[in-house]
Amino acid sequence: MIKRNTIQCSLVLNAVNKLKNHATADEVYANIINDYPNISRATVYRNLDKLAKTGQIKKIEVPGEAERFDHLIHNHYHIKCLHCGHIFDVDMPYQEHIEDQIKNKHGFLFLSHEIIFTGICPDCLKEAEKPQDNHRQTNDE
């Protein structure tokens, strides 16, 4: 079977590489639709899935949220900001054989792992440190 690299697939790959922000499928679609208004949402979703399956991008599954797509395809960890919801890369070595440390009482064949840390990003920390304007003007003033 010959794998085709369509124009639409190239557009999707270029968008993920350009965004570099662990974009959702909707964010990728919004980025492409500006210049290519005839591309469908389904086409973008289908090509994101295809690119992830072929290893050209990395799919990040965040529990309870939309999947994200990463331009960095090597194994690495992520952190999610609990305030803004953005996903960032974590600068630490990937633990290649962490699966070997699991007590396997249920007979699983462990193939890989993904860890997503949680925290508060620097921008949200700065925002939280700003003095709050407690003086609110009302219609009575």
C-alpha positions, 0 to 999 in steps of 0.5 A, spaced: 500 500 500 502 506 497 502 512 502 500 518 499 502 525 502 496 530 500 496 537 500 491 537 506 496 532 510 502 537 508 497 543 511 496 540 517 503 538 519 505 545 517 500 548 522 502 543 528 509 545 526 508 552 526 503 552 532 508 549 537 503 549 542 501 542 543 494 544 539 488 541 539 485 539 533 480 545 533 486 550 534 490 546 528 483 547 524 482 554 526 490 556 523 489 552 517 482 555 515 484 562 515 488 561 508 484 555 506 477 556 507 475 550 503 478 545 508 473 541 512 474 540 519 473 532 518 479 532 513 484 536 519 482 531 524 483 525 519 490 528 517 492 529 524 490 522 526 494 519 520 500 524 522 500 521 529 499 514 527 505 515 522 510 518 527 510 525 524 507 528 530 505 526 537 498 525 540 498 527 547 491 524 550 489 529 556 484 525 561 477 529 560 480 533 555 481 534 547 487 530 544 493 535 543 498 534 538 505 536 539 511 537 533 516 534 538 516 526 536 521 524 541 518 521 548 518 526 553 513 529 559 508 534 559 505 539 564 499 542 564 497 549 567 491 548 572 489 556 571 490 557 563 490 549 561 496 550 556 500 544 556 508 545 556 514 540 555 518 538 561 525 538 561 527 532 564 530 525 562 525 520 559 524 514 564 525 509 558 524 502 563 519 505 568 514 499 566 519 494 569 518 497 576 511 496 576 508 490 580 504 486 574 499 483 578 494 483 572 498 480 567 499 486 562 504 487 557 506 494 558 508 498 552 509 505 554 507 510 558 505 518 558 506 522 564 502 529 565 504 533 571 500 539 573 502 546 576 501 553 574 505 556 569 510 562 569 504 567 566 499 565 570 503 566 577 505 573 574 498 574 573 496 571 580 501 576 584 499 582 581 495 587 586 488 586 585 483 592 584 479 591 590 475 598 588 469 597 584 465 602 581 458 602 582 452 605 579 451 609 585 457 613 585 
